[in-house]
């Protein structure tokens, strides 16, 4: 009987699978945490500074946005 040669890809399949799953979950965790961080730390003062340069106040911008809804 002739012995068939087997590839080592079958032995590495679980390692590759869990490495891929770990990489995807790490990317998603960074993306979600970054989104939550920037949504929680949205500074009103920085918005007012940007609006002051353009001649708008925060209250008039908020009123205009509310009126458009």
Buried (B, 14 or more C-beta within 10 A) or exposed (E): EEEEEEEEEEEEEEEEEEEEEEEEEEEEEEEEEEEEEEEEEEEEEEBBEEBEEEEBEBEEBEEEEEEEE
